[in-house]
């Protein structure tokens, strides 16, 4: 499963260090395409751990600057300077400012997809989606805080919602994620997503409820992981009754 200075609600819930100060790479918001794993393994040697620390520091510094001064107003040079690395080093970890904004989101989404892959075959699609997201919430706080403080992650939601370019990017990414999940569901059920509409329909319903739950959470005062987990559970439980149940008199 991000913030700027204006106080707004959160929206409904992709190596090697470069030379030091001698780099003269011209400033830009988008760098050359390089291989950047979403979150490299930390079980390697000293070099790998140093790379991971540098990547996490770039994410944290970028998000702190974006939320304090605005996404458009913050330059890549400022992010690199905050971590005491060159701009060239930044581009060896991230292709653009947009990529670093969604780095933690990408990690969270990957955890959800992994959890969905592990659900038992006997679970129906909606049940598997429900159980996967609820299981993901069990360690989502720890996963986020392995990179940035949870409070910064919450402020980042606000920043995304208040930045038109990032809102557009957020919905573009969401559409891609929905298609990936629909294909995963189709594979689990042994159907063809191109000819059977059910995988996309169930994922669309699930995603819609998740967005509503995120909106309700964002408008409340409790921004804890426990709060979004409880709201998510409550709203997901209403999908079937809302679609097939009798509403009058209740």
Order of alpha helices (4+ residues) and beta strands (2+ residues): alpha-alpha-alpha-alpha-alpha-alpha-alpha-alpha-alpha-alpha-alpha
